[in-house]
Amino acid sequence: MFTDTDSAPPTPRLSARMAGVARYDLPASIVVFLVALPLSLGIAVASGAPVAAGLIAAAVGGIVAGAIGGSPVQVSGPAAGLTVVIAQSVHQFGWGATCFVTAVAGSLQILFGLSRIARAALVVAPVVVHAMLAGIGVIIALQQVHVLLGGASLSSSLESLTQLPHQLLTLHGGDLLIGLVVIGILIGWRRAPRGLRIVPGPLLAVVAATLLAAVLPFRIERLTLDGSLLDSVGLPSIPSGHWTSVALTAVTVALIASVESLLSAVAVDKVRPGTRIDFDRELLGQGAANLASGLLGGLPVSAVIVRSITNVEAGARTKAACVLHGVWILVFAIAFEDVVQRIPKAALAGVLILIGVQLIKLARIRLARRTGDLYVYLVTLCCVVFLNLLAGVALGLALAFALLLWRVVRVTITAEPVPGTRRWVVRVDGTCTFLALPRLSAELAGVPLGADITVEMTVDFLDHAAYEILTDWARRRESYGARVDFVEIGTARMAGALTGPPQRAPAREVLDEALGPWRRKSGRVDPIVAGIAAYHRGHAHLMRPHLDGLRDRPDAATFFLTCADARIVPNVITSSGPGDLFTVRNVGNLVPVGGQEVSVEAALVYALEKLDVRAVVVCGHSSCGAMDALYRQVQAGPGLGDWLAHAHPSLERFRAGHPVVAAAAAAGFAEVDQLAMVNIAMQVRNLRGHSVVRRGVRERGVAVSGLFFDLATARMIEVTADGIAEFDDPGHRVTPEPV
């Protein structure tokens, strides 16, 4: 019995999705199909596999991996990165057993996906991956050069090099011409107008080469198919022995296909930010595709960056584009068998040579050189080319790990005298372990017996052996009357060497230790005494040469008037050091006028006439007790009350609606803080009216400015006569205003 719902039209959501597929994914699938077709054929030829195996893999990769995988726009198929492994497998085990290897590799990938270890596959040194791909590119180029010259690809890179002179002497002019035409078209097509490049370069080159081969009067080697695509489909063969090698090859295929697919997913995510990728599901999709491809007689597949990026740039939005591209390859392989057999082998060789060369990226070589990984790159590349892929990757990873270990445990130790004194400085920088004992003992032995010594420990790891040699050496030196001071700047502390196993101290703990005297409010230890001890232990020796150079140079760059509030630390909030600020502090950061208060007057005259300062700054702050008392009209008594009387003009301007009030209110500041900002503007005005300041502005361009420090956010705000401004721009500078 039928109901009305049986004939109901598709839901609006389904209709919208179908319209999206027709508008975006269908055109993209055709573009990717045109790119994938010649590449799949070429990779099959380069792998020593039947030509139909490349088409089977391309179709299965598109349909199976596209439907199951975890990326909506990633495209899978035969990949150049697996060419070398498959060629070796075909040579060693035969094609039928290689299909078995592919199926086993797919099963391993499914286990990887179910184990949810996909992201662990990305924990491979990028330089090793880049060198592996470059090595594969070299192998492909060396092999296909022989095909380009009319010969056959050889099994080893060394043989390809040694036989190249002979191949040059026996080259076939027709094959060489076809290959050079293809390479020329591919290179020239990159400079074609963008509108013309809708047609993929490899497709155009192969079509042009096929047409040219049909009219040239030369014998040209073409592709051959052993029957139709359906005839090529068949179950794999069980290997007869060599099970260890078979298992090793399957693991190699699974690992390379997995890493290449995940790296491709990361690259796609960079090109199309916001793409949701399930890495574990992606491995499941790749594993299912390889299992199916192996069982059907196809090459192994992986996600391919070139095809995936092409898919994204062609406008694909869903998995439909990848699946449809596999369908088009399947239809083409079945319906156009004769067309495939007209394609010259040299045309595909030209495409593959260019692909191989493009895998060798100069930018990655330069990056490896800059980062100190060039040796890892070169060793991996050479081993991949002249040994085998697995050995190259294994040796590259081993060398990368050894280099990392050397960098991690490396320690720099120097001992040198301080000129003009009897003091020596021993600097230990890095990871100080028993591995550094020979060098450490040699440097320590070079310090004269009678010298006082500062040992500067900038270490992030210190074990008991290093601690013991340092303390024993210091004890012996002190027995000769020398003074040995340990200065600990790094994250590792000597006190922790005897309390437990050595470990790296988080930088946060060191910061907490440095801020300890600030935060300590009670207890038996005087915070001033603790702070001085920490200063002597940590930074006094660094300050000593700088302060010694300032003994006869009292000049300062800035006159800095701020509040007496203990929460304001001028040198911290201005990132300045000794000799930079001539600081004057009083309650409320006030500048009395009329000569009623002489301390600020004396400081101004001294700073501007004797120290030659170039900037005058008034700095107030939020939650100011003086401004709160002024705002609430607190009767503070004869001392504080008389002083706050100098701020009454600020209160009057606040109540009258100073321009700063509106700006501060709009920024969310409370009324007391608004008053503090008005007070800053008023004190700046008082300074500009001072005769010595006016003369400094006129004769030397002295800058006068006002700052407000917000305790809640630890941010500085500039206060002007018209409002406030954030210091968001790193290039921001306080500029003088006209007087």
ZASE-996998 format. One line per field, with one value per residue (C-alpha): x, y, z; residue in three letters. Coordinates in steps of 0.25 Angstrom, whole numbers. Layout:
<atoms>
x = X | ... $
y = Y | ... $
z = Z | ... $
code = ALA | ... $
</atoms>
This chain:
<atoms>
x = 0 | 6 | 5 | 7 | 21 | 26 | 25 | 30 | 41 | 55 | 57 | 62 | 75 | 77 | 74 | 84 | 95 | 92 | 93 | 106 | 112 | 108 | 113 | 126 | 130 | 127 | 136 | 147 | 146 | 148 | 160 | 166 | 163 | 171 | 183 | 183 | 181 | 195 | 202 | 196 | 200 | 214 | 216 | 211 | 222 | 233 | 229 | 231 | 216 | 206 | 200 | 186 | 191 | 192 | 178 | 172 | 180 | 175 | 161 | 161 | 168 | 158 | 146 | 150 | 159 | 151 | 138 | 144 | 156 | 156 | 158 | 147 | 156 | 169 | 171 | 178 | 184 | 198 | 209 | 223 | 228 | 225 | 231 | 244 | 239 | 229 | 240 | 249 | 237 | 234 | 248 | 250 | 236 | 229 | 216 | 206 | 213 | 215 | 200 | 200 | 209 | 200 | 188 | 196 | 201 | 186 | 183 | 194 | 189 | 175 | 181 | 188 | 175 | 168 | 179 | 178 | 192 | 191 | 198 | 209 | 213 | 216 | 227 | 237 | 248 | 243 | 258 | 257 | 244 | 249 | 262 | 254 | 245 | 257 | 264 | 252 | 252 | 267 | 264 | 252 | 259 | 271 | 262 | 254 | 265 | 268 | 254 | 254 | 267 | 259 | 264 | 258 | 259 | 269 | 268 | 278 | 283 | 298 | 295 | 286 | 298 | 309 | 300 | 297 | 309 | 305 | 291 | 295 | 302 | 290 | 279 | 266 | 264 | 249 | 247 | 257 | 249 | 236 | 241 | 248 | 235 | 227 | 237 | 237 | 222 | 221 | 231 | 225 | 211 | 214 | 216 | 203 | 192 | 184 | 171 | 178 | 184 | 170 | 175 | 185 | 199 | 202 | 190 | 193 | 207 | 203 | 192 | 202 | 213 | 203 | 199 | 213 | 217 | 206 | 212 | 227 | 234 | 241 | 239 | 234 | 232 | 217 | 209 | 204 | 192 | 191 | 176 | 165 | 165 | 155 | 164 | 175 | 167 | 172 | 175 | 189 | 199 | 204 | 219 | 227 | 237 | 245 | 235 | 244 | 246 | 232 | 228 | 238 | 234 | 219 | 223 | 231 | 219 | 210 | 219 | 222 | 208 | 203 | 213 | 211 | 196 | 197 | 207 | 198 | 186 | 194 | 198 | 183 | 179 | 189 | 184 | 170 | 169 | 157 | 157 | 153 | 162 | 161 | 175 | 171 | 159 | 169 | 178 | 166 | 162 | 176 | 177 | 164 | 168 | 181 | 175 | 165 | 175 | 184 | 173 | 169 | 183 | 186 | 198 | 198 | 192 | 194 | 189 | 196 | 199 | 199 | 185 | 179 | 184 | 178 | 165 | 164 | 168 | 158 | 147 | 144 | 136 | 133 | 137 | 129 | 140 | 150 | 140 | 135 | 150 | 152 | 139 | 144 | 157 | 150 | 140 | 152 | 160 | 149 | 144 | 157 | 166 | 172 | 175 | 184 | 192 | 195 | 203 | 218 | 226 | 236 | 224 | 222 | 237 | 237 | 226 | 232 | 246 | 240 | 232 | 245 | 253 | 242 | 243 | 257 | 253 | 264 | 257 | 257 | 272 | 274 | 265 | 273 | 286 | 281 | 276 | 289 | 282 | 289 | 297 | 285 | 278 | 290 | 293 | 278 | 277 | 290 | 286 | 272 | 278 | 290 | 285 | 270 | 258 | 257 | 272 | 273 | 261 | 266 | 280 | 275 | 266 | 278 | 287 | 276 | 274 | 289 | 289 | 278 | 284 | 297 | 290 | 282 | 294 | 304 | 310 | 319 | 329 | 339 | 348 | 354 | 360 | 353 | 362 | 369 | 365 | 369 | 356 | 352 | 339 | 335 | 323 | 315 | 304 | 295 | 293 | 303 | 304 | 315 | 318 | 323 | 333 | 346 | 344 | 339 | 351 | 360 | 355 | 354 | 369 | 373 | 368 | 380 | 380 | 380 | 369 | 355 | 345 | 330 | 324 | 312 | 303 | 293 | 289 | 276 | 280 | 290 | 293 | 300 | 313 | 315 | 310 | 320 | 332 | 328 | 326 | 339 | 347 | 341 | 344 | 359 | 360 | 354 | 364 | 375 | 368 | 361 | 346 | 337 | 323 | 313 | 303 | 291 | 284 | 278 | 266 | 274 | 278 | 290 | 282 | 273 | 285 | 284 | 270 | 265 | 268 | 272 | 261 | 259 | 253 | 241 | 244 | 232 | 238 | 250 | 241 | 234 | 247 | 251 | 238 | 238 | 243 | 233 | 222 | 226 | 218 | 221 | 230 | 244 | 252 | 252 | 248 | 259 | 270 | 264 | 263 | 278 | 282 | 275 | 281 | 295 | 293 | 287 | 290 | 300 | 312 | 304 | 301 | 315 | 322 | 310 | 310 | 325 | 324 | 314 | 322 | 326 | 314 | 302 | 294 | 280 | 271 | 258 | 252 | 242 | 232 | 223 | 215 | 221 | 212 | 220 | 213 | 219 | 233 | 238 | 250 | 241 | 229 | 238 | 248 | 260 | 272 | 282 | 286 | 273 | 263 | 264 | 253 | 245 | 234 | 223 | 209 | 200 | 211 | 209 | 216 | 213 | 213 | 217 | 230 | 222 | 230 | 244 | 248 | 241 | 247 | 261 | 260 | 255 | 266 | 276 | 271 | 269 | 282 | 292 | 288 | 283 | 271 | 263 | 249 | 240 | 230 | 218 | 213 | 201 | 193 | 180 | 175 | 183 | 180 | 183 | 173 | 163 | 165 | 164 | 151 | 144 | 149 | 155 | 160 | 175 | 181 | 191 | 202 | 195 | 184 | 193 | 200 | 187 | 183 | 193 | 183 | 170 | 172 | 171 | 158 | 152 | 155 | 150 | 137 | 136 | 138 | 152 | 153 | 161 | 149 | 140 | 151 | 154 | 140 | 138 | 150 | 143 | 151 | 144 | 143 | 155 | 164 | 158 | 162 | 176 | 177 | 172 | 182 | 193 | 189 | 189 | 203 | 208 | 202 | 209 | 222 | 221 | 219 | 231 | 242 | 254 | 245 | 240 | 255 | 258 | 247 | 251 | 266 | 268 | 254 | 251 | 238 | 228 | 217 | 208 | 206 | 196 | 199 | 187 | 190 | 179 | 184 | 199 | 198 | 203 | 193 | 198 | 190 | 189 | 182 | 171 | 169 | 177 | 184 | 188 | 202 | 198 | 208 | 222 | 227 | 219 | 227 | 223 | 225 | 226 | 215 | 216 | 217 $
y = 0 | 13 | 26 | 41 | 41 | 30 | 40 | 52 | 60 | 60 | 69 | 83 | 79 | 67 | 76 | 86 | 76 | 70 | 84 | 86 | 74 | 77 | 91 | 89 | 74 | 69 | 79 | 77 | 62 | 64 | 72 | 63 | 51 | 58 | 60 | 46 | 38 | 40 | 40 | 27 | 21 | 26 | 21 | 7 | 7 | 12 | 2 | -10 | -13 | -16 | -3 | -7 | -8 | 7 | 9 | -1 | 6 | 20 | 16 | 8 | 20 | 30 | 21 | 14 | 23 | 35 | 29 | 24 | 33 | 45 | 56 | 62 | 67 | 58 | 50 | 36 | 28 | 22 | 30 | 33 | 31 | 16 | 14 | 9 | 0 | -7 | -8 | -15 | -24 | -27 | -31 | -39 | -46 | -44 | -36 | -46 | -47 | -31 | -30 | -39 | -30 | -18 | -25 | -28 | -14 | -9 | -18 | -12 | 2 | -2 | -7 | 6 | 13 | 5 | 7 | 22 | 24 | 33 | 45 | 37 | 34 | 49 | 48 | 47 | 57 | 65 | 66 | 51 | 51 | 62 | 55 | 41 | 48 | 55 | 41 | 35 | 46 | 44 | 29 | 32 | 42 | 32 | 20 | 28 | 35 | 21 | 20 | 34 | 30 | 17 | 7 | 0 | 5 | -2 | -8 | 0 | 14 | 10 | 2 | 13 | 23 | 13 | 9 | 23 | 25 | 12 | 17 | 30 | 23 | 15 | 25 | 24 | 38 | 37 | 33 | 44 | 55 | 50 | 51 | 65 | 70 | 66 | 72 | 85 | 86 | 83 | 94 | 104 | 101 | 107 | 121 | 120 | 129 | 125 | 122 | 112 | 105 | 99 | 88 | 80 | 80 | 65 | 62 | 72 | 67 | 53 | 56 | 64 | 53 | 43 | 51 | 54 | 39 | 36 | 44 | 42 | 33 | 26 | 13 | 18 | 9 | 9 | 4 | -10 | -16 | -30 | -31 | -22 | -16 | -26 | -37 | -31 | -32 | -44 | -49 | -48 | -60 | -65 | -63 | -76 | -73 | -61 | -58 | -49 | -40 | -40 | -36 | -25 | -20 | -20 | -12 | -2 | 0 | 2 | 12 | 20 | 21 | 25 | 36 | 41 | 41 | 48 | 59 | 61 | 63 | 73 | 81 | 81 | 87 | 98 | 101 | 100 | 104 | 99 | 86 | 75 | 63 | 51 | 45 | 31 | 30 | 34 | 22 | 13 | 18 | 17 | 3 | -1 | 4 | -3 | -16 | -15 | -11 | -22 | -32 | -27 | -27 | -12 | -4 | 2 | 15 | 27 | 41 | 50 | 64 | 69 | 63 | 67 | 82 | 81 | 76 | 88 | 98 | 93 | 96 | 82 | 83 | 68 | 54 | 53 | 59 | 49 | 37 | 42 | 44 | 29 | 26 | 34 | 26 | 13 | 17 | 22 | 9 | 0 | 8 | 14 | 2 | 5 | 20 | 15 | 6 | 18 | 26 | 26 | 21 | 32 | 42 | 36 | 36 | 51 | 53 | 44 | 51 | 64 | 59 | 53 | 66 | 73 | 64 | 70 | 84 | 94 | 101 | 89 | 87 | 102 | 100 | 87 | 95 | 107 | 98 | 89 | 77 | 77 | 64 | 57 | 61 | 57 | 43 | 40 | 44 | 36 | 23 | 24 | 25 | 15 | 5 | 4 | 12 | 5 | 6 | 21 | 25 | 16 | 22 | 36 | 35 | 29 | 41 | 51 | 44 | 44 | 59 | 62 | 55 | 62 | 76 | 72 | 68 | 78 | 87 | 100 | 102 | 114 | 119 | 133 | 144 | 157 | 168 | 177 | 168 | 155 | 149 | 138 | 135 | 120 | 119 | 106 | 107 | 95 | 81 | 78 | 63 | 52 | 53 | 67 | 63 | 62 | 76 | 82 | 76 | 82 | 96 | 96 | 92 | 103 | 114 | 119 | 115 | 129 | 134 | 138 | 131 | 133 | 120 | 124 | 112 | 114 | 100 | 93 | 79 | 76 | 62 | 57 | 54 | 68 | 74 | 66 | 70 | 85 | 85 | 77 | 86 | 99 | 93 | 90 | 105 | 111 | 103 | 111 | 124 | 127 | 131 | 123 | 129 | 120 | 128 | 120 | 126 | 114 | 106 | 94 | 97 | 91 | 89 | 79 | 70 | 63 | 63 | 53 | 48 | 59 | 66 | 78 | 89 | 96 | 111 | 115 | 109 | 118 | 130 | 127 | 126 | 139 | 146 | 139 | 151 | 160 | 151 | 147 | 155 | 147 | 137 | 137 | 141 | 156 | 158 | 169 | 160 | 148 | 157 | 162 | 148 | 144 | 156 | 153 | 138 | 141 | 154 | 163 | 158 | 162 | 176 | 178 | 182 | 190 | 198 | 199 | 206 | 216 | 221 | 233 | 235 | 239 | 244 | 238 | 238 | 241 | 248 | 239 | 244 | 233 | 230 | 225 | 212 | 200 | 193 | 202 | 197 | 207 | 199 | 187 | 194 | 202 | 190 | 200 | 198 | 205 | 219 | 220 | 226 | 238 | 234 | 243 | 237 | 244 | 241 | 243 | 247 | 262 | 274 | 285 | 299 | 313 | 308 | 302 | 289 | 289 | 274 | 272 | 286 | 282 | 269 | 275 | 286 | 275 | 266 | 276 | 284 | 274 | 261 | 266 | 257 | 256 | 252 | 256 | 246 | 246 | 232 | 230 | 216 | 210 | 207 | 219 | 222 | 237 | 238 | 230 | 240 | 252 | 247 | 244 | 257 | 249 | 258 | 253 | 262 | 274 | 265 | 257 | 267 | 278 | 270 | 266 | 280 | 281 | 271 | 280 | 286 | 271 | 268 | 281 | 278 | 264 | 269 | 279 | 268 | 268 | 261 | 250 | 246 | 242 | 234 | 227 | 224 | 218 | 209 | 204 | 210 | 214 | 228 | 228 | 223 | 234 | 244 | 238 | 240 | 254 | 256 | 251 | 261 | 272 | 269 | 269 | 282 | 287 | 282 | 289 | 302 | 300 | 310 | 299 | 289 | 300 | 303 | 288 | 287 | 299 | 297 | 281 | 276 | 270 | 261 | 263 | 252 | 245 | 230 | 222 | 208 | 198 | 188 | 179 | 177 | 180 | 189 | 204 | 214 | 228 | 240 | 252 | 265 | 260 | 245 | 232 | 223 | 208 | 204 | 193 | 196 | 191 | 203 | 213 | 224 | 235 | 248 | 262 | 271 | 286 | 295 $
z = 0 | -4 | 3 | 0 | 6 | -4 | -15 | -7 | -14 | -8 | 4 | 2 | 9 | 0 | -12 | -8 | -6 | -20 | -26 | -19 | -24 | -38 | -37 | -30 | -28 | -42 | -50 | -40 | -42 | -57 | -55 | -45 | -54 | -65 | -56 | -50 | -63 | -69 | -55 | -52 | -65 | -63 | -49 | -53 | -64 | -54 | -44 | -54 | -52 | -63 | -68 | -64 | -50 | -50 | -55 | -45 | -33 | -38 | -38 | -25 | -18 | -23 | -20 | -7 | 0 | -4 | 2 | 15 | 17 | 27 | 18 | 10 | -2 | -1 | -14 | -14 | -24 | -29 | -23 | -28 | -13 | -14 | -28 | -23 | -13 | -23 | -34 | -24 | -20 | -34 | -37 | -25 | -23 | -36 | -39 | -33 | -19 | -20 | -20 | -8 | -1 | -4 | 2 | 15 | 15 | 14 | 26 | 34 | 31 | 36 | 49 | 50 | 48 | 58 | 68 | 67 | 65 | 53 | 59 | 63 | 49 | 48 | 58 | 47 | 45 | 33 | 28 | 26 | 19 | 10 | 7 | 5 | -6 | -12 | -13 | -19 | -29 | -33 | -35 | -44 | -52 | -54 | -58 | -67 | -75 | -80 | -85 | -91 | -99 | -104 | -94 | -82 | -68 | -59 | -46 | -38 | -38 | -39 | -51 | -57 | -55 | -61 | -73 | -77 | -86 | -94 | -94 | -100 | -111 | -115 | -113 | -122 | -128 | -128 | -114 | -110 | -118 | -112 | -98 | -100 | -106 | -93 | -84 | -92 | -92 | -77 | -74 | -84 | -79 | -65 | -72 | -80 | -77 | -65 | -73 | -82 | -70 | -68 | -77 | -68 | -73 | -73 | -81 | -91 | -92 | -94 | -104 | -112 | -111 | -116 | -128 | -131 | -130 | -140 | -151 | -148 | -158 | -146 | -138 | -125 | -112 | -108 | -96 | -96 | -89 | -87 | -90 | -85 | -71 | -66 | -71 | -63 | -50 | -42 | -28 | -23 | -22 | -9 | -8 | -9 | 2 | 6 | 17 | 25 | 13 | 9 | 23 | 23 | 9 | 14 | 26 | 18 | 8 | 20 | 27 | 14 | 10 | 23 | 26 | 11 | 13 | 27 | 21 | 10 | 19 | 27 | 14 | 10 | 23 | 21 | 7 | 11 | 26 | 34 | 27 | 37 | 36 | 44 | 43 | 49 | 39 | 28 | 31 | 31 | 17 | 11 | 17 | 11 | -2 | -2 | 2 | -9 | -19 | -15 | -16 | -30 | -36 | -34 | -29 | -15 | -13 | -4 | -3 | -13 | -10 | -25 | -28 | -14 | -16 | -31 | -25 | -15 | -25 | -35 | -25 | -19 | -6 | -2 | -4 | -17 | -25 | -21 | -23 | -36 | -41 | -39 | -46 | -58 | -58 | -58 | -69 | -78 | -75 | -80 | -91 | -97 | -96 | -110 | -107 | -95 | -104 | -114 | -103 | -105 | -93 | -95 | -93 | -79 | -77 | -79 | -69 | -59 | -60 | -58 | -46 | -40 | -42 | -35 | -23 | -21 | -15 | -14 | -3 | 6 | 4 | 8 | 20 | 24 | 23 | 31 | 42 | 42 | 37 | 23 | 27 | 31 | 17 | 9 | 16 | 15 | 0 | -4 | 4 | -2 | -16 | -15 | -4 | -3 | 3 | 16 | 19 | 15 | 24 | 36 | 35 | 33 | 45 | 53 | 49 | 52 | 66 | 68 | 64 | 73 | 85 | 83 | 83 | 95 | 103 | 98 | 108 | 106 | 116 | 117 | 127 | 125 | 134 | 136 | 131 | 141 | 153 | 160 | 157 | 147 | 141 | 138 | 129 | 128 | 118 | 113 | 119 | 129 | 131 | 133 | 118 | 120 | 132 | 123 | 117 | 130 | 138 | 128 | 128 | 143 | 144 | 136 | 146 | 154 | 169 | 175 | 167 | 172 | 163 | 158 | 153 | 144 | 143 | 131 | 131 | 128 | 134 | 144 | 149 | 162 | 155 | 150 | 163 | 170 | 162 | 163 | 178 | 181 | 172 | 179 | 192 | 189 | 183 | 196 | 204 | 197 | 201 | 188 | 188 | 179 | 176 | 168 | 160 | 156 | 144 | 137 | 141 | 148 | 162 | 169 | 182 | 175 | 170 | 184 | 186 | 175 | 161 | 152 | 144 | 136 | 144 | 137 | 134 | 143 | 155 | 153 | 151 | 164 | 171 | 165 | 169 | 183 | 191 | 184 | 188 | 202 | 213 | 225 | 232 | 238 | 226 | 223 | 209 | 207 | 212 | 203 | 191 | 193 | 195 | 182 | 175 | 179 | 175 | 162 | 155 | 163 | 155 | 142 | 147 | 152 | 139 | 135 | 148 | 148 | 135 | 140 | 152 | 145 | 136 | 144 | 132 | 130 | 118 | 125 | 136 | 142 | 152 | 158 | 170 | 183 | 182 | 184 | 173 | 162 | 158 | 148 | 142 | 140 | 133 | 124 | 121 | 125 | 133 | 142 | 137 | 128 | 138 | 148 | 156 | 166 | 174 | 182 | 187 | 175 | 165 | 167 | 161 | 171 | 165 | 171 | 178 | 190 | 189 | 186 | 185 | 171 | 167 | 171 | 163 | 151 | 150 | 153 | 143 | 132 | 134 | 140 | 134 | 120 | 120 | 107 | 112 | 124 | 128 | 138 | 141 | 150 | 152 | 154 | 169 | 174 | 188 | 187 | 176 | 184 | 196 | 187 | 180 | 193 | 200 | 211 | 223 | 223 | 233 | 232 | 226 | 215 | 214 | 211 | 200 | 193 | 192 | 180 | 173 | 175 | 161 | 156 | 163 | 158 | 144 | 146 | 150 | 139 | 129 | 124 | 110 | 117 | 125 | 113 | 107 | 120 | 123 | 109 | 111 | 124 | 135 | 148 | 153 | 162 | 151 | 142 | 152 | 152 | 137 | 138 | 149 | 140 | 129 | 139 | 144 | 130 | 128 | 140 | 135 | 122 | 129 | 137 | 132 | 132 | 124 | 114 | 112 | 110 | 100 | 92 | 92 | 92 | 88 | 101 | 100 | 111 | 113 | 122 | 125 | 132 | 137 | 139 | 150 | 146 | 132 | 134 | 122 | 120 | 114 | 108 | 114 | 105 | 107 | 98 | 102 | 104 | 94 | 95 | 93 | 83 | 72 | 76 | 68 | 76 | 82 | 91 | 83 | 89 | 88 | 85 | 98 $
code = MET | PHE | THR | ASP | THR | ASP | SER | ALA | PRO | PRO | THR | PRO | ARG | LEU | SER | ALA | ARG | MET | ALA | GLY | VAL | ALA | ARG | TYR | ASP | LEU | PRO | ALA | SER | ILE | VAL | VAL | PHE | LEU | VAL | ALA | LEU | PRO | LEU | SER | LEU | GLY | ILE | ALA | VAL | ALA | SER | GLY | ALA | PRO | VAL | ALA | ALA | GLY | LEU | ILE | ALA | ALA | ALA | VAL | GLY | GLY | ILE | VAL | ALA | GLY | ALA | ILE | GLY | GLY | SER | PRO | VAL | GLN | VAL | SER | GLY | PRO | ALA | ALA | GLY | LEU | THR | VAL | VAL | ILE | ALA | GLN | SER | VAL | HIS | GLN | PHE | GLY | TRP | GLY | ALA | THR | CYS | PHE | VAL | THR | ALA | VAL | ALA | GLY | SER | LEU | GLN | ILE | LEU | PHE | GLY | LEU | SER | ARG | ILE | ALA | ARG | ALA | ALA | LEU | VAL | VAL | ALA | PRO | VAL | VAL | VAL | HIS | ALA | MET | LEU | ALA | GLY | ILE | GLY | VAL | ILE | ILE | ALA | LEU | GLN | GLN | VAL | HIS | VAL | LEU | LEU | GLY | GLY | ALA | SER | LEU | SER | SER | SER | LEU | GLU | SER | LEU | THR | GLN | LEU | PRO | HIS | GLN | LEU | LEU | THR | LEU | HIS | GLY | GLY | ASP | LEU | LEU | ILE | GLY | LEU | VAL | VAL | ILE | GLY | ILE | LEU | ILE | GLY | TRP | ARG | ARG | ALA | PRO | ARG | GLY | LEU | ARG | ILE | VAL | PRO | GLY | PRO | LEU | LEU | ALA | VAL | VAL | ALA | ALA | THR | LEU | LEU | ALA | ALA | VAL | LEU | PRO | PHE | ARG | ILE | GLU | ARG | LEU | THR | LEU | ASP | GLY | SER | LEU | LEU | ASP | SER | VAL | GLY | LEU | PRO | SER | ILE | PRO | SER | GLY | HIS | TRP | THR | SER | VAL | ALA | LEU | THR | ALA | VAL | THR | VAL | ALA | LEU | ILE | ALA | SER | VAL | GLU | SER | LEU | LEU | SER | ALA | VAL | ALA | VAL | ASP | LYS | VAL | ARG | PRO | GLY | THR | ARG | ILE | ASP | PHE | ASP | ARG | GLU | LEU | LEU | GLY | GLN | GLY | ALA | ALA | ASN | LEU | ALA | SER | GLY | LEU | LEU | GLY | GLY | LEU | PRO | VAL | SER | ALA | VAL | ILE | VAL | ARG | SER | ILE | THR | ASN | VAL | GLU | ALA | GLY | ALA | ARG | THR | LYS | ALA | ALA | CYS | VAL | LEU | HIS | GLY | VAL | TRP | ILE | LEU | VAL | PHE | ALA | ILE | ALA | PHE | GLU | ASP | VAL | VAL | GLN | ARG | ILE | PRO | LYS | ALA | ALA | LEU | ALA | GLY | VAL | LEU | ILE | LEU | ILE | GLY | VAL | GLN | LEU | ILE | LYS | LEU | ALA | ARG | ILE | ARG | LEU | ALA | ARG | ARG | THR | GLY | ASP | LEU | TYR | VAL | TYR | LEU | VAL | THR | LEU | CYS | CYS | VAL | VAL | PHE | LEU | ASN | LEU | LEU | ALA | GLY | VAL | ALA | LEU | GLY | LEU | ALA | LEU | ALA | PHE | ALA | LEU | LEU | LEU | TRP | ARG | VAL | VAL | ARG | VAL | THR | ILE | THR | ALA | GLU | PRO | VAL | PRO | GLY | THR | ARG | ARG | TRP | VAL | VAL | ARG | VAL | ASP | GLY | THR | CYS | THR | PHE | LEU | ALA | LEU | PRO | ARG | LEU | SER | ALA | GLU | LEU | ALA | GLY | VAL | PRO | LEU | GLY | ALA | ASP | ILE | THR | VAL | GLU | MET | THR | VAL | ASP | PHE | LEU | ASP | HIS | ALA | ALA | TYR | GLU | ILE | LEU | THR | ASP | TRP | ALA | ARG | ARG | ARG | GLU | SER | TYR | GLY | ALA | ARG | VAL | ASP | PHE | VAL | GLU | ILE | GLY | THR | ALA | ARG | MET | ALA | GLY | ALA | LEU | THR | GLY | PRO | PRO | GLN | ARG | ALA | PRO | ALA | ARG | GLU | VAL | LEU | ASP | GLU | ALA | LEU | GLY | PRO | TRP | ARG | ARG | LYS | SER | GLY | ARG | VAL | ASP | PRO | ILE | VAL | ALA | GLY | ILE | ALA | ALA | TYR | HIS | ARG | GLY | HIS | ALA | HIS | LEU | MET | ARG | PRO | HIS | LEU | ASP | GLY | LEU | ARG | ASP | ARG | PRO | ASP | ALA | ALA | THR | PHE | PHE | LEU | THR | CYS | ALA | ASP | ALA | ARG | ILE | VAL | PRO | ASN | VAL | ILE | THR | SER | SER | GLY | PRO | GLY | ASP | LEU | PHE | THR | VAL | ARG | ASN | VAL | GLY | ASN | LEU | VAL | PRO | VAL | GLY | GLY | GLN | GLU | VAL | SER | VAL | GLU | ALA | ALA | LEU | VAL | TYR | ALA | LEU | GLU | LYS | LEU | ASP | VAL | ARG | ALA | VAL | VAL | VAL | CYS | GLY | HIS | SER | SER | CYS | GLY | ALA | MET | ASP | ALA | LEU | TYR | ARG | GLN | VAL | GLN | ALA | GLY | PRO | GLY | LEU | GLY | ASP | TRP | LEU | ALA | HIS | ALA | HIS | PRO | SER | LEU | GLU | ARG | PHE | ARG | ALA | GLY | HIS | PRO | VAL | VAL | ALA | ALA | ALA | ALA | ALA | ALA | GLY | PHE | ALA | GLU | VAL | ASP | GLN | LEU | ALA | MET | VAL | ASN | ILE | ALA | MET | GLN | VAL | ARG | ASN | LEU | ARG | GLY | HIS | SER | VAL | VAL | ARG | ARG | GLY | VAL | ARG | GLU | ARG | GLY | VAL | ALA | VAL | SER | GLY | LEU | PHE | PHE | ASP | LEU | ALA | THR | ALA | ARG | MET | ILE | GLU | VAL | THR | ALA | ASP | GLY | ILE | ALA | GLU | PHE | ASP | ASP | PRO | GLY | HIS | ARG | VAL | THR | PRO | GLU | PRO | VAL $
</atoms>
